[in-house]
């Protein structure tokens, strides 16, 4: 719709729309209908219809630029079956562990990043990240349960962590099961 000229007058688009609505009604005064129809026809002839441009505003939502895939984003892998068996049986030791219980998302994210970078610097191969299963007392809402359990895999898959993390998967029940992850550390380049 365009702006109105005088107070109470309709724009040509509004008149056309009102004309369509008015044709569906039974008029009380037939003479008034003819006058309105004539006025509508004149306004159509006087002004050819043009596309209305939307005003540019500071709050206009812009589509995000398409992400460019960088070649250094390597896919995340699960642990090899033999390697995982060795860890579960205790033949292969877990190099380090971090427990994120009781931390906020912000604190847990910072500690996890620092821990993983240190693990890579120390040439660790596998670390255990304990998130907990969630759902302890005080969590009244379903969406609050296990937030770290849901977020840690997302953090591990982020582009800035790909240079550190080779892959991850849920830990064996002896190491925490669904409340923990084995994280395979990438060799330092």
mmCIF file of the C-alpha atoms, coordinates in Angstrom:
data_MODEL
# 
_entry.id   MODEL 
# 
loop_
_atom_site.group_PDB 
_atom_site.id 
_atom_site.type_symbol 
_atom_site.label_atom_id 
_atom_site.label_alt_id 
_atom_site.label_comp_id 
_atom_site.label_asym_id 
_atom_site.label_entity_id 
_atom_site.label_seq_id 
_atom_site.pdbx_PDB_ins_code 
_atom_site.Cartn_x 
_atom_site.Cartn_y 
_atom_site.Cartn_z 
_atom_site.occupancy 
_atom_site.B_iso_or_equiv 
_atom_site.pdbx_formal_charge 
_atom_site.auth_seq_id 
_atom_site.auth_comp_id 
_atom_site.auth_asym_id 
_atom_site.auth_atom_id 
_atom_site.pdbx_PDB_model_num 
ATOM 1   C CA . UNK A 1 1   ? 0.000   0.000   0.000   1.00 0.00 ? 1   UNK A CA 1 
ATOM 2   C CA . UNK A 1 2   ? 1.120   3.519   -0.639  1.00 0.00 ? 2   UNK A CA 1 
ATOM 3   C CA . UNK A 1 3   ? 0.659   6.627   1.429   1.00 0.00 ? 3   UNK A CA 1 
ATOM 4   C CA . UNK A 1 4   ? -2.637  8.435   1.412   1.00 0.00 ? 4   UNK A CA 1 
ATOM 5   C CA . UNK A 1 5   ? -2.841  11.891  -0.091  1.00 0.00 ? 5   UNK A CA 1 
ATOM 6   C CA . UNK A 1 6   ? -5.321  13.848  1.987   1.00 0.00 ? 6   UNK A CA 1 
ATOM 7   C CA . UNK A 1 7   ? -6.797  12.705  5.230   1.00 0.00 ? 7   UNK A CA 1 
ATOM 8   C CA . UNK A 1 8   ? -9.602  10.303  4.436   1.00 0.00 ? 8   UNK A CA 1 
ATOM 9   C CA . UNK A 1 9   ? -8.768  9.837   0.740   1.00 0.00 ? 9   UNK A CA 1 
ATOM 10  C CA . UNK A 1 10  ? -7.679  6.457   -0.564  1.00 0.00 ? 10  UNK A CA 1 
ATOM 11  C CA . UNK A 1 11  ? -4.703  5.587   -2.717  1.00 0.00 ? 11  UNK A CA 1 
ATOM 12  C CA . UNK A 1 12  ? -5.432  4.029   -6.138  1.00 0.00 ? 12  UNK A CA 1 
ATOM 13  C CA . UNK A 1 13  ? -4.521  0.557   -4.836  1.00 0.00 ? 13  UNK A CA 1 
ATOM 14  C CA . UNK A 1 14  ? -6.816  0.990   -1.840  1.00 0.00 ? 14  UNK A CA 1 
ATOM 15  C CA . UNK A 1 15  ? -9.626  2.234   -4.095  1.00 0.00 ? 15  UNK A CA 1 
ATOM 16  C CA . UNK A 1 16  ? -9.260  -0.789  -6.355  1.00 0.00 ? 16  UNK A CA 1 
ATOM 17  C CA . UNK A 1 17  ? -9.370  -3.125  -3.366  1.00 0.00 ? 17  UNK A CA 1 
ATOM 18  C CA . UNK A 1 18  ? -12.365 -1.323  -1.923  1.00 0.00 ? 18  UNK A CA 1 
ATOM 19  C CA . UNK A 1 19  ? -14.073 -1.543  -5.330  1.00 0.00 ? 19  UNK A CA 1 
ATOM 20  C CA . UNK A 1 20  ? -13.695 -5.319  -5.309  1.00 0.00 ? 20  UNK A CA 1 
ATOM 21  C CA . UNK A 1 21  ? -15.138 -5.517  -1.799  1.00 0.00 ? 21  UNK A CA 1 
ATOM 22  C CA . UNK A 1 22  ? -17.971 -3.128  -2.629  1.00 0.00 ? 22  UNK A CA 1 
ATOM 23  C CA . UNK A 1 23  ? -19.054 -5.247  -5.627  1.00 0.00 ? 23  UNK A CA 1 
ATOM 24  C CA . UNK A 1 24  ? -19.794 -8.136  -3.265  1.00 0.00 ? 24  UNK A CA 1 
ATOM 25  C CA . UNK A 1 25  ? -22.218 -6.046  -1.196  1.00 0.00 ? 25  UNK A CA 1 
ATOM 26  C CA . UNK A 1 26  ? -25.835 -5.067  -1.811  1.00 0.00 ? 26  UNK A CA 1 
ATOM 27  C CA . UNK A 1 27  ? -25.890 -1.267  -2.109  1.00 0.00 ? 27  UNK A CA 1 
ATOM 28  C CA . UNK A 1 28  ? -28.339 0.879   -0.143  1.00 0.00 ? 28  UNK A CA 1 
ATOM 29  C CA . UNK A 1 29  ? -27.992 3.749   -2.622  1.00 0.00 ? 29  UNK A CA 1 
ATOM 30  C CA . UNK A 1 30  ? -27.544 2.566   -6.264  1.00 0.00 ? 30  UNK A CA 1 
ATOM 31  C CA . UNK A 1 31  ? -26.605 6.088   -7.462  1.00 0.00 ? 31  UNK A CA 1 
ATOM 32  C CA . UNK A 1 32  ? -23.656 6.245   -5.047  1.00 0.00 ? 32  UNK A CA 1 
ATOM 33  C CA . UNK A 1 33  ? -22.379 2.918   -6.457  1.00 0.00 ? 33  UNK A CA 1 
ATOM 34  C CA . UNK A 1 34  ? -22.230 4.312   -9.998  1.00 0.00 ? 34  UNK A CA 1 
ATOM 35  C CA . UNK A 1 35  ? -20.314 7.371   -8.816  1.00 0.00 ? 35  UNK A CA 1 
ATOM 36  C CA . UNK A 1 36  ? -17.757 5.210   -6.992  1.00 0.00 ? 36  UNK A CA 1 
ATOM 37  C CA . UNK A 1 37  ? -17.329 2.904   -10.009 1.00 0.00 ? 37  UNK A CA 1 
ATOM 38  C CA . UNK A 1 38  ? -16.747 5.868   -12.322 1.00 0.00 ? 38  UNK A CA 1 
ATOM 39  C CA . UNK A 1 39  ? -14.208 7.336   -9.896  1.00 0.00 ? 39  UNK A CA 1 
ATOM 40  C CA . UNK A 1 40  ? -12.410 3.996   -9.724  1.00 0.00 ? 40  UNK A CA 1 
ATOM 41  C CA . UNK A 1 41  ? -12.204 3.731   -13.524 1.00 0.00 ? 41  UNK A CA 1 
ATOM 42  C CA . UNK A 1 42  ? -10.820 7.277   -13.813 1.00 0.00 ? 42  UNK A CA 1 
ATOM 43  C CA . UNK A 1 43  ? -8.128  6.617   -11.196 1.00 0.00 ? 43  UNK A CA 1 
ATOM 44  C CA . UNK A 1 44  ? -7.047  3.473   -13.074 1.00 0.00 ? 44  UNK A CA 1 
ATOM 45  C CA . UNK A 1 45  ? -6.687  5.387   -16.354 1.00 0.00 ? 45  UNK A CA 1 
ATOM 46  C CA . UNK A 1 46  ? -4.927  8.398   -14.804 1.00 0.00 ? 46  UNK A CA 1 
ATOM 47  C CA . UNK A 1 47  ? -2.191  6.504   -13.032 1.00 0.00 ? 47  UNK A CA 1 
ATOM 48  C CA . UNK A 1 48  ? -0.646  3.366   -14.503 1.00 0.00 ? 48  UNK A CA 1 
ATOM 49  C CA . UNK A 1 49  ? 0.076   0.841   -11.841 1.00 0.00 ? 49  UNK A CA 1 
ATOM 50  C CA . UNK A 1 50  ? 3.748   0.523   -10.922 1.00 0.00 ? 50  UNK A CA 1 
ATOM 51  C CA . UNK A 1 51  ? 5.515   -1.807  -8.559  1.00 0.00 ? 51  UNK A CA 1 
ATOM 52  C CA . UNK A 1 52  ? 5.697   -0.414  -5.077  1.00 0.00 ? 52  UNK A CA 1 
ATOM 53  C CA . UNK A 1 53  ? 9.210   -0.413  -3.664  1.00 0.00 ? 53  UNK A CA 1 
ATOM 54  C CA . UNK A 1 54  ? 9.556   -1.270  -0.029  1.00 0.00 ? 54  UNK A CA 1 
ATOM 55  C CA . UNK A 1 55  ? 11.444  1.318   1.988   1.00 0.00 ? 55  UNK A CA 1 
ATOM 56  C CA . UNK A 1 56  ? 14.909  0.404   3.173   1.00 0.00 ? 56  UNK A CA 1 
ATOM 57  C CA . UNK A 1 57  ? 15.084  0.314   6.921   1.00 0.00 ? 57  UNK A CA 1 
ATOM 58  C CA . UNK A 1 58  ? 17.853  -0.215  9.389   1.00 0.00 ? 58  UNK A CA 1 
ATOM 59  C CA . UNK A 1 59  ? 16.019  -3.191  10.829  1.00 0.00 ? 59  UNK A CA 1 
ATOM 60  C CA . UNK A 1 60  ? 15.568  -5.029  7.531   1.00 0.00 ? 60  UNK A CA 1 
ATOM 61  C CA . UNK A 1 61  ? 16.566  -8.656  7.895   1.00 0.00 ? 61  UNK A CA 1 
ATOM 62  C CA . UNK A 1 62  ? 19.228  -9.718  5.451   1.00 0.00 ? 62  UNK A CA 1 
ATOM 63  C CA . UNK A 1 63  ? 19.847  -13.297 4.451   1.00 0.00 ? 63  UNK A CA 1 
ATOM 64  C CA . UNK A 1 64  ? 23.152  -14.592 5.773   1.00 0.00 ? 64  UNK A CA 1 
ATOM 65  C CA . UNK A 1 65  ? 25.941  -14.969 3.261   1.00 0.00 ? 65  UNK A CA 1 
ATOM 66  C CA . UNK A 1 66  ? 26.417  -18.576 2.213   1.00 0.00 ? 66  UNK A CA 1 
ATOM 67  C CA . UNK A 1 67  ? 29.133  -20.273 4.182   1.00 0.00 ? 67  UNK A CA 1 
ATOM 68  C CA . UNK A 1 68  ? 32.255  -21.161 2.300   1.00 0.00 ? 68  UNK A CA 1 
ATOM 69  C CA . UNK A 1 69  ? 33.549  -24.619 3.012   1.00 0.00 ? 69  UNK A CA 1 
ATOM 70  C CA . UNK A 1 70  ? 37.173  -24.541 3.898   1.00 0.00 ? 70  UNK A CA 1 
ATOM 71  C CA . UNK A 1 71  ? 39.294  -27.487 2.888   1.00 0.00 ? 71  UNK A CA 1 
ATOM 72  C CA . UNK A 1 72  ? 40.800  -27.839 6.373   1.00 0.00 ? 72  UNK A CA 1 
ATOM 73  C CA . UNK A 1 73  ? 37.437  -28.832 7.917   1.00 0.00 ? 73  UNK A CA 1 
ATOM 74  C CA . UNK A 1 74  ? 38.044  -32.536 8.242   1.00 0.00 ? 74  UNK A CA 1 
ATOM 75  C CA . UNK A 1 75  ? 35.165  -34.879 9.114   1.00 0.00 ? 75  UNK A CA 1 
ATOM 76  C CA . UNK A 1 76  ? 34.877  -36.206 12.642  1.00 0.00 ? 76  UNK A CA 1 
ATOM 77  C CA . UNK A 1 77  ? 35.310  -39.958 13.057  1.00 0.00 ? 77  UNK A CA 1 
ATOM 78  C CA . UNK A 1 78  ? 34.390  -42.494 15.690  1.00 0.00 ? 78  UNK A CA 1 
ATOM 79  C CA . UNK A 1 79  ? 37.124  -44.427 17.445  1.00 0.00 ? 79  UNK A CA 1 
ATOM 80  C CA . UNK A 1 80  ? 38.334  -47.517 15.657  1.00 0.00 ? 80  UNK A CA 1 
ATOM 81  C CA . UNK A 1 81  ? 36.730  -50.670 17.050  1.00 0.00 ? 81  UNK A CA 1 
ATOM 82  C CA . UNK A 1 82  ? 40.026  -52.236 18.132  1.00 0.00 ? 82  UNK A CA 1 
ATOM 83  C CA . UNK A 1 83  ? 41.205  -49.031 19.789  1.00 0.00 ? 83  UNK A CA 1 
ATOM 84  C CA . UNK A 1 84  ? 37.904  -48.661 21.649  1.00 0.00 ? 84  UNK A CA 1 
ATOM 85  C CA . UNK A 1 85  ? 38.100  -52.280 22.886  1.00 0.00 ? 85  UNK A CA 1 
ATOM 86  C CA . UNK A 1 86  ? 41.583  -51.670 24.225  1.00 0.00 ? 86  UNK A CA 1 
ATOM 87  C CA . UNK A 1 87  ? 40.375  -48.593 26.130  1.00 0.00 ? 87  UNK A CA 1 
ATOM 88  C CA . UNK A 1 88  ? 37.364  -50.445 27.588  1.00 0.00 ? 88  UNK A CA 1 
ATOM 89  C CA . UNK A 1 89  ? 39.511  -53.406 28.699  1.00 0.00 ? 89  UNK A CA 1 
ATOM 90  C CA . UNK A 1 90  ? 42.134  -51.124 30.211  1.00 0.00 ? 90  UNK A CA 1 
ATOM 91  C CA . UNK A 1 91  ? 44.930  -52.198 27.843  1.00 0.00 ? 91  UNK A CA 1 
ATOM 92  C CA . UNK A 1 92  ? 45.073  -48.654 26.461  1.00 0.00 ? 92  UNK A CA 1 
ATOM 93  C CA . UNK A 1 93  ? 44.867  -45.901 29.076  1.00 0.00 ? 93  UNK A CA 1 
ATOM 94  C CA . UNK A 1 94  ? 42.805  -42.755 28.792  1.00 0.00 ? 94  UNK A CA 1 
ATOM 95  C CA . UNK A 1 95  ? 45.377  -39.971 28.706  1.00 0.00 ? 95  UNK A CA 1 
ATOM 96  C CA . UNK A 1 96  ? 43.347  -37.330 30.592  1.00 0.00 ? 96  UNK A CA 1 
ATOM 97  C CA . UNK A 1 97  ? 39.843  -36.594 31.872  1.00 0.00 ? 97  UNK A CA 1 
ATOM 98  C CA . UNK A 1 98  ? 37.747  -33.524 32.510  1.00 0.00 ? 98  UNK A CA 1 
ATOM 99  C CA . UNK A 1 99  ? 34.557  -33.409 34.548  1.00 0.00 ? 99  UNK A CA 1 
ATOM 100 C CA . UNK A 1 100 ? 32.118  -30.666 33.550  1.00 0.00 ? 100 UNK A CA 1 
ATOM 101 C CA . UNK A 1 101 ? 29.493  -31.428 36.228  1.00 0.00 ? 101 UNK A CA 1 
ATOM 102 C CA . UNK A 1 102 ? 27.987  -28.389 37.900  1.00 0.00 ? 102 UNK A CA 1 
ATOM 103 C CA . UNK A 1 103 ? 29.359  -25.844 35.410  1.00 0.00 ? 103 UNK A CA 1 
ATOM 104 C CA . UNK A 1 104 ? 27.376  -23.358 33.387  1.00 0.00 ? 104 UNK A CA 1 
ATOM 105 C CA . UNK A 1 105 ? 27.504  -23.640 29.595  1.00 0.00 ? 105 UNK A CA 1 
ATOM 106 C CA . UNK A 1 106 ? 29.884  -20.705 29.382  1.00 0.00 ? 106 UNK A CA 1 
ATOM 107 C CA . UNK A 1 107 ? 32.265  -22.113 31.997  1.00 0.00 ? 107 UNK A CA 1 
ATOM 108 C CA . UNK A 1 108 ? 32.094  -25.624 30.544  1.00 0.00 ? 108 UNK A CA 1 
ATOM 109 C CA . UNK A 1 109 ? 32.813  -24.405 27.014  1.00 0.00 ? 109 UNK A CA 1 
ATOM 110 C CA . UNK A 1 110 ? 35.850  -22.408 28.124  1.00 0.00 ? 110 UNK A CA 1 
ATOM 111 C CA . UNK A 1 111 ? 37.259  -25.236 30.236  1.00 0.00 ? 111 UNK A CA 1 
ATOM 112 C CA . UNK A 1 112 ? 36.661  -27.822 27.523  1.00 0.00 ? 112 UNK A CA 1 
ATOM 113 C CA . UNK A 1 113 ? 38.455  -25.738 24.892  1.00 0.00 ? 113 UNK A CA 1 
ATOM 114 C CA . UNK A 1 114 ? 41.437  -25.109 27.155  1.00 0.00 ? 114 UNK A CA 1 
ATOM 115 C CA . UNK A 1 115 ? 41.572  -28.764 28.174  1.00 0.00 ? 115 UNK A CA 1 
ATOM 116 C CA . UNK A 1 116 ? 41.517  -30.013 24.583  1.00 0.00 ? 116 UNK A CA 1 
ATOM 117 C CA . UNK A 1 117 ? 44.228  -27.595 23.449  1.00 0.00 ? 117 UNK A CA 1 
ATOM 118 C CA . UNK A 1 118 ? 46.400  -28.680 26.394  1.00 0.00 ? 118 UNK A CA 1 
ATOM 119 C CA . UNK A 1 119 ? 45.767  -32.344 25.575  1.00 0.00 ? 119 UNK A CA 1 
ATOM 120 C CA . UNK A 1 120 ? 46.937  -31.746 22.009  1.00 0.00 ? 120 UNK A CA 1 
ATOM 121 C CA . UNK A 1 121 ? 50.022  -29.880 23.224  1.00 0.00 ? 121 UNK A CA 1 
ATOM 122 C CA . UNK A 1 122 ? 50.848  -32.824 25.517  1.00 0.00 ? 122 UNK A CA 1 
ATOM 123 C CA . UNK A 1 123 ? 50.422  -35.323 22.618  1.00 0.00 ? 123 UNK A CA 1 
ATOM 124 C CA . UNK A 1 124 ? 47.468  -37.121 24.220  1.00 0.00 ? 124 UNK A CA 1 
ATOM 125 C CA . UNK A 1 125 ? 45.573  -39.497 21.972  1.00 0.00 ? 125 UNK A CA 1 
ATOM 126 C CA . UNK A 1 126 ? 42.277  -40.081 23.817  1.00 0.00 ? 126 UNK A CA 1 
ATOM 127 C CA . UNK A 1 127 ? 40.672  -38.057 26.580  1.00 0.00 ? 127 UNK A CA 1 
ATOM 128 C CA . UNK A 1 128 ? 37.459  -38.593 28.515  1.00 0.00 ? 128 UNK A CA 1 
ATOM 129 C CA . UNK A 1 129 ? 34.982  -35.709 28.736  1.00 0.00 ? 129 UNK A CA 1 
ATOM 130 C CA . UNK A 1 130 ? 32.417  -36.278 31.498  1.00 0.00 ? 130 UNK A CA 1 
ATOM 131 C CA . UNK A 1 131 ? 29.247  -34.271 30.917  1.00 0.00 ? 131 UNK A CA 1 
ATOM 132 C CA . UNK A 1 132 ? 26.846  -36.122 33.181  1.00 0.00 ? 132 UNK A CA 1 
ATOM 133 C CA . UNK A 1 133 ? 23.478  -37.426 32.058  1.00 0.00 ? 133 UNK A CA 1 
ATOM 134 C CA . UNK A 1 134 ? 21.530  -34.469 33.383  1.00 0.00 ? 134 UNK A CA 1 
ATOM 135 C CA . UNK A 1 135 ? 18.153  -34.557 35.058  1.00 0.00 ? 135 UNK A CA 1 
ATOM 136 C CA . UNK A 1 136 ? 19.301  -34.179 38.635  1.00 0.00 ? 136 UNK A CA 1 
ATOM 137 C CA . UNK A 1 137 ? 17.161  -32.517 41.315  1.00 0.00 ? 137 UNK A CA 1 
ATOM 138 C CA . UNK A 1 138 ? 16.130  -28.951 40.570  1.00 0.00 ? 138 UNK A CA 1 
ATOM 139 C CA . UNK A 1 139 ? 15.558  -29.473 36.849  1.00 0.00 ? 139 UNK A CA 1 
ATOM 140 C CA . UNK A 1 140 ? 11.831  -28.935 36.560  1.00 0.00 ? 140 UNK A CA 1 
ATOM 141 C CA . UNK A 1 141 ? 11.699  -28.488 32.782  1.00 0.00 ? 141 UNK A CA 1 
ATOM 142 C CA . UNK A 1 142 ? 12.552  -31.097 30.178  1.00 0.00 ? 142 UNK A CA 1 
ATOM 143 C CA . UNK A 1 143 ? 14.596  -28.672 28.093  1.00 0.00 ? 143 UNK A CA 1 
ATOM 144 C CA . UNK A 1 144 ? 16.933  -28.024 31.034  1.00 0.00 ? 144 UNK A CA 1 
ATOM 145 C CA . UNK A 1 145 ? 17.908  -31.675 31.396  1.00 0.00 ? 145 UNK A CA 1 
ATOM 146 C CA . UNK A 1 146 ? 21.373  -32.628 30.224  1.00 0.00 ? 146 UNK A CA 1 
ATOM 147 C CA . UNK A 1 147 ? 22.280  -29.379 28.538  1.00 0.00 ? 147 UNK A CA 1 
ATOM 148 C CA . UNK A 1 148 ? 26.017  -30.143 28.619  1.00 0.00 ? 148 UNK A CA 1 
ATOM 149 C CA . UNK A 1 149 ? 25.343  -33.628 27.313  1.00 0.00 ? 149 UNK A CA 1 
ATOM 150 C CA . UNK A 1 150 ? 23.655  -32.052 24.284  1.00 0.00 ? 150 UNK A CA 1 
ATOM 151 C CA . UNK A 1 151 ? 26.045  -29.131 23.812  1.00 0.00 ? 151 UNK A CA 1 
ATOM 152 C CA . UNK A 1 152 ? 29.470  -30.807 24.093  1.00 0.00 ? 152 UNK A CA 1 
ATOM 153 C CA . UNK A 1 153 ? 29.103  -32.760 20.810  1.00 0.00 ? 153 UNK A CA 1 
ATOM 154 C CA . UNK A 1 154 ? 28.087  -29.520 19.090  1.00 0.00 ? 154 UNK A CA 1 
ATOM 155 C CA . UNK A 1 155 ? 31.117  -27.722 20.504  1.00 0.00 ? 155 UNK A CA 1 
ATOM 156 C CA . UNK A 1 156 ? 33.406  -30.553 19.402  1.00 0.00 ? 156 UNK A CA 1 
ATOM 157 C CA . UNK A 1 157 ? 32.059  -30.266 15.851  1.00 0.00 ? 157 UNK A CA 1 
ATOM 158 C CA . UNK A 1 158 ? 32.682  -26.507 15.621  1.00 0.00 ? 158 UNK A CA 1 
ATOM 159 C CA . UNK A 1 159 ? 35.220  -25.355 13.017  1.00 0.00 ? 159 UNK A CA 1 
ATOM 160 C CA . UNK A 1 160 ? 37.682  -23.980 15.583  1.00 0.00 ? 160 UNK A CA 1 
ATOM 161 C CA . UNK A 1 161 ? 37.835  -27.394 17.305  1.00 0.00 ? 161 UNK A CA 1 
ATOM 162 C CA . UNK A 1 162 ? 38.454  -29.404 14.130  1.00 0.00 ? 162 UNK A CA 1 
ATOM 163 C CA . UNK A 1 163 ? 42.189  -28.759 14.351  1.00 0.00 ? 163 UNK A CA 1 
ATOM 164 C CA . UNK A 1 164 ? 42.185  -30.444 17.785  1.00 0.00 ? 164 UNK A CA 1 
ATOM 165 C CA . UNK A 1 165 ? 39.439  -33.091 17.681  1.00 0.00 ? 165 UNK A CA 1 
ATOM 166 C CA . UNK A 1 166 ? 39.777  -36.103 15.395  1.00 0.00 ? 166 UNK A CA 1 
ATOM 167 C CA . UNK A 1 167 ? 36.517  -37.661 16.545  1.00 0.00 ? 167 UNK A CA 1 
ATOM 168 C CA . UNK A 1 168 ? 34.361  -38.613 19.508  1.00 0.00 ? 168 UNK A CA 1 
ATOM 169 C CA . UNK A 1 169 ? 31.814  -41.155 20.627  1.00 0.00 ? 169 UNK A CA 1 
ATOM 170 C CA . UNK A 1 170 ? 29.847  -42.156 23.705  1.00 0.00 ? 170 UNK A CA 1 
ATOM 171 C CA . UNK A 1 171 ? 31.917  -43.795 26.412  1.00 0.00 ? 171 UNK A CA 1 
ATOM 172 C CA . UNK A 1 172 ? 31.523  -47.371 27.626  1.00 0.00 ? 172 UNK A CA 1 
ATOM 173 C CA . UNK A 1 173 ? 29.387  -47.901 30.752  1.00 0.00 ? 173 UNK A CA 1 
ATOM 174 C CA . UNK A 1 174 ? 32.553  -48.482 32.798  1.00 0.00 ? 174 UNK A CA 1 
ATOM 175 C CA . UNK A 1 175 ? 33.692  -44.941 31.962  1.00 0.00 ? 175 UNK A CA 1 
ATOM 176 C CA . UNK A 1 176 ? 30.343  -43.161 32.395  1.00 0.00 ? 176 UNK A CA 1 
ATOM 177 C CA . UNK A 1 177 ? 28.247  -44.427 29.494  1.00 0.00 ? 177 UNK A CA 1 
ATOM 178 C CA . UNK A 1 178 ? 25.833  -41.838 28.106  1.00 0.00 ? 178 UNK A CA 1 
ATOM 179 C CA . UNK A 1 179 ? 27.194  -39.221 30.500  1.00 0.00 ? 179 UNK A CA 1 
ATOM 180 C CA . UNK A 1 180 ? 30.712  -39.232 29.029  1.00 0.00 ? 180 UNK A CA 1 
ATOM 181 C CA . UNK A 1 181 ? 32.518  -39.083 25.689  1.00 0.00 ? 181 UNK A CA 1 
ATOM 182 C CA . UNK A 1 182 ? 35.767  -40.502 24.414  1.00 0.00 ? 182 UNK A CA 1 
ATOM 183 C CA . UNK A 1 183 ? 37.433  -37.738 22.420  1.00 0.00 ? 183 UNK A CA 1 
ATOM 184 C CA . UNK A 1 184 ? 40.224  -38.624 19.997  1.00 0.00 ? 184 UNK A CA 1 
ATOM 185 C CA . UNK A 1 185 ? 42.833  -35.850 19.788  1.00 0.00 ? 185 UNK A CA 1 
ATOM 186 C CA . UNK A 1 186 ? 44.404  -34.930 16.456  1.00 0.00 ? 186 UNK A CA 1 
ATOM 187 C CA . UNK A 1 187 ? 48.208  -34.885 16.223  1.00 0.00 ? 187 UNK A CA 1 
ATOM 188 C CA . UNK A 1 188 ? 49.709  -31.424 16.292  1.00 0.00 ? 188 UNK A CA 1 
ATOM 189 C CA . UNK A 1 189 ? 50.735  -30.183 12.837  1.00 0.00 ? 189 UNK A CA 1 
# 
